[in-house]
Amino acid sequence: MLLRPLPFPQPSRLVSIQEDYGKGPNVFIGSPEVVEWQRSSTMSQVAAYFDGSVNLVGAQEAERLECGNVTQSLFPLLGVQPVIGRNFFPEEDRPGGPPAVILSHALWTRRYLGDHSILGKSLVLDDKSYTVVGVMPEGFQIPG
């Protein structure tokens, strides 16, 4: 078996923490736990993500998408920046904050034909409007 290091700066410093509920799959820790880890001095940085899926509706045909709900700190922690646009602002990470979305490069090129004017536009995901603030690099995947 050959293992390749993660494609991020200092991959040996990355840790994945999941909860084990006994029966069923492990799940990533929830918001209260993330806040506690962030307050702890054990780790220099903490970010979280949760796998999910959403319905994207709009001018084109509706589409079911796999998605990751991420905290604002995830991309900086991984040393990755959107190729266009920006990362999430801290206020977009708070409950009740302005809903924002960063697109995968694949979705951006397939559905929006790589159009840079997508930035600042609204998308409807599961009946909620989100502002497009960025597009991730081609091939980027959240580790896990």
Residue pairs with C-beta under 8 A, 6 or more apart in sequence:
5 11
5 12
6 14
6 143
8 14
8 78
8 79
8 80
8 143
9 79
14 78
14 143
15 43
16 143
16 144
17 28
17 29
17 37
18 26
18 27
18 28
18 29
19 26
19 27
19 28
19 29
19 30
19 33
20 26
21 27
27 50
28 48
28 49
28 50
28 51
29 37
29 48
31 48
34 46
34 48
34 71
37 43
37 46
38 46
40 46
45 73
45 76
45 77
46 73
46 77
47 70
47 71
47 73
47 74
47 77
47 78
48 70
48 71
48 74
49 68
49 69
49 70
49 71
49 74
49 142
49 144
50 68
50 69
50 70
51 66
51 67
51 68
52 66
52 67
52 68
52 69
53 64
53 65
53 66
53 67
54 64
54 65
54 67
54 125
54 126
55 62
55 63
55 64
55 65
55 125
55 126
55 127
56 62
56 63
56 64
56 65
56 111
56 123
56 124
56 125
57 124
57 127
58 123
58 124
60 111
63 111
65 107
65 125
67 125
68 142
70 88
70 142
71 93
72 87
72 88
72 89
72 90
72 92
72 93
73 93
74 142
75 81
75 82
75 87
75 88
75 102
75 136
76 87
78 143
80 136
80 137
80 140
81 87
81 137
82 102
82 133
82 134
82 135
82 136
82 137
83 105
83 135
83 136
83 137
83 138
84 116
84 119
84 134
84 135
85 102
85 119
85 132
85 133
85 134
85 135
86 133
86 134
87 102
87 133
87 134
88 100
88 102
88 133
89 100
91 97
91 98
92 98
92 99
92 100
92 133
98 131
99 128
99 129
99 130
99 131
100 130
100 131
100 132
100 133
101 123
101 125
101 130
101 131
101 132
101 133
102 132
102 133
102 134
102 135
102 136
103 112
103 118
103 132
103 134
103 135
103 136
104 135
104 136
104 140
105 135
105 136
105 137
105 138
105 139
105 140
106 138
108 114
108 118
108 135
112 118
118 132
118 135
119 132
119 133
119 134
120 131
120 132
120 133
121 131
121 132
122 129
122 130
122 131
122 132
123 129
123 130
123 132
124 130
